[in-house]
Amino acid sequence: MKKWIIITIGIIILLVVGAGIAIYVYKLNNTIDLKLEEKTELANTNEYYNSQNIVETSLMDNKISPNAILIKKEYYKQCDHLKREEIEVPKSLINGTQSDIQRAYSDWKIESYAPKEIVIYKEYDGLCDEHYIVKEHNGVLGIYVLNENGEEIFKEDTEIQTQYLPEIDLEKVKNGITAVGQAQLNSVLEDFE
């Protein structure tokens, strides 16, 4: 009799486990069918939106930060110089977008754009404004700037009087001493002080 009880309990356990597995498989199939239906519905929705020429937009605009910097890079072909200047973004462009920068600097190319740093670039055919000539002007050393055509434009006089310079330095000043960049100009002037 004990044998029959054990066999009966075993059969009941097998039936319960079998029923559990059957229920699990049934639910799994329904879940798969629902997911396939959702994918088909989503595909149909995407086809509809694509057929309507609807353009998706980003919810996050890349607005210009109040503490953003604007890096201006200017390349001068004739002298092969690249000038780089960092400035604060003008207040009128804060919270603006890349298209606002493009409008404000229409003759510049935007090299990179991020909310905190914008880099713009422009090329020129001539010389940059950092080509100097130091020579005598009204009894003192004068500073001249070369314009984009290579012409000398008087900028300012120094307080260094030429009458006290040695003969060899007077000859150099008479021919003009060239300097490129503010640092080199300062070095040339310090040699005469």
C-alpha positions in Angstrom: 0.0 0.0 0.0 2.9 2.4 0.8 4.2 1.7 -2.6 0.9 2.9 -4.2 0.9 6.1 -2.1 4.4 7.0 -3.2 3.6 6.3 -6.8 0.4 8.4 -6.5 2.2 11.3 -4.9 4.9 11.0 -7.6 2.3 11.1 -10.4 0.6 14.2 -8.7 4.0 16.0 -8.5 4.7 15.2 -12.2 1.2 16.5 -13.1 1.7 19.7 -11.2 5.2 20.3 -12.6 3.9 19.5 -16.1 1.0 21.9 -15.7 3.4 24.6 -14.5 5.7 24.1 -17.5 2.7 24.2 -19.8 1.4 27.5 -18.3 5.0 29.0 -18.5 5.3 28.0 -22.2 1.9 29.4 -23.0 2.7 32.8 -21.3 6.1 32.9 -23.1 4.4 32.3 -26.5 1.9 35.1 -25.8 4.7 37.5 -24.7 6.6 36.7 -27.9 3.5 37.2 -30.0 2.8 40.6 -28.2 6.4 41.8 -28.9 6.1 40.8 -32.5 2.9 42.7 -32.8 4.5 45.8 -31.1 7.4 45.7 -33.5 5.1 45.4 -36.5 3.1 48.3 -35.2 6.2 50.4 -34.5 7.5 49.6 -38.0 4.2 50.7 -39.5 4.3 53.9 -37.4 7.8 54.7 -38.6 6.9 54.1 -42.2 3.9 56.5 -41.7 6.1 59.2 -40.2 8.8 58.7 -42.9 6.2 58.9 -45.6 4.9 62.2 -44.1 8.5 63.8 -44.3 8.5 64.5 -40.6 11.9 65.6 -39.4 12.9 64.5 -35.9 14.3 67.3 -33.7 16.6 67.2 -30.7 15.1 68.2 -27.4 18.4 69.6 -26.3 19.7 72.7 -28.0 23.3 73.6 -27.8 22.8 77.1 -26.5 25.9 79.3 -25.9 26.9 79.4 -22.3 27.2 82.7 -20.5 30.9 81.9 -19.7 31.7 80.7 -23.2 34.8 81.8 -25.0 35.2 82.6 -28.7 38.5 81.7 -30.3 39.2 83.7 -33.4 41.9 82.2 -35.7 43.2 84.3 -38.6 45.6 82.9 -41.2 47.6 85.3 -43.4 48.8 83.6 -46.6 51.5 86.0 -47.6 53.5 85.7 -44.3 52.1 82.3 -43.3 51.1 83.5 -39.9 48.2 82.2 -37.8 47.0 84.6 -35.2 44.8 83.2 -32.4 42.8 85.4 -30.0 40.5 84.3 -27.2 37.6 86.6 -26.3 34.4 86.4 -24.3 31.4 85.7 -26.4 29.5 88.9 -27.0 26.5 89.3 -24.6 24.1 89.5 -27.5 25.0 85.9 -28.5 24.6 84.3 -25.0 21.9 81.6 -25.1 22.2 81.7 -28.9 22.8 78.8 -31.2 25.3 77.9 -33.9 23.2 79.6 -36.5 23.3 82.8 -34.5 27.2 82.7 -34.5 27.1 82.1 -38.2 24.9 85.1 -38.8 27.1 87.3 -36.5 30.3 86.2 -38.1 29.1 85.5 -41.7 32.5 85.9 -43.3 34.1 83.4 -40.9 34.1 79.6 -41.0 33.0 77.8 -37.8 35.7 75.3 -37.1 34.1 73.9 -33.9 31.1 74.7 -31.9 30.3 73.7 -28.3 28.3 75.6 -25.7 31.4 76.7 -23.8 33.9 77.1 -26.7 33.4 78.3 -30.2 36.3 78.4 -32.8 36.0 80.5 -35.9 38.5 80.8 -38.7 39.2 83.3 -41.5 41.9 83.6 -44.2 43.5 86.7 -45.7 45.8 87.0 -48.7 48.1 89.7 -47.3 50.4 90.2 -44.3 49.3 90.2 -40.7 49.5 93.4 -38.7 52.6 92.3 -36.7 55.3 93.1 -39.3 57.2 96.1 -38.0 60.1 98.3 -39.2 62.1 100.4 -36.8 63.8 103.4 -38.3 64.7 107.0 -37.7 61.8 109.4 -37.6 62.2 113.1 -36.6 65.3 112.4 -34.5 63.9 109.4 -32.7 63.3 105.8 -33.5 59.9 105.4 -35.2 57.8 102.3 -35.5 56.2 101.5 -38.8 53.8 98.7 -39.6 53.7 96.9 -43.0 50.2 96.8 -44.5 48.9 93.9 -46.5 50.6 95.3 -49.6 54.0 95.6 -47.9 53.8 99.4 -47.6 55.2 101.1 -44.5 52.6 102.9 -42.4 53.8 105.1 -39.6 52.5 103.9 -36.2 54.3 105.8 -33.4 57.5 107.4 -32.2 59.6 106.1 -29.3 61.5 108.2 -26.9 64.8 106.8 -28.1 66.8 109.6 -29.7 69.0 108.6 -32.7 71.7 111.3 -32.1 73.1 109.2 -29.2 73.3 106.0 -31.2 76.7 104.6 -32.3 77.5 104.9 -36.0 76.9 101.1 -36.7 73.4 101.3 -35.1 72.6 104.5 -37.1 73.4 102.6 -40.3 71.0 99.8 -39.3 68.3 102.3 -38.3 68.8 104.1 -41.6 68.1 100.9 -43.6 65.3 99.9 -41.2 65.2 97.0 -38.8 62.5 94.5 -39.3 60.7 92.7 -36.5 57.8 90.2 -36.6 55.5 90.2 -33.5 55.3 92.3 -30.5 58.0 90.3 -28.6 60.6 90.7 -31.3 59.7 94.5 -31.6 60.3 94.9 -27.9 63.6 93.1 -28.1 64.8 95.3 -30.9 63.8 98.5 -29.0 65.5 97.2 -25.8 68.8 96.8 -27.7 68.8 100.6 -28.2 67.9 101.6 -24.7 
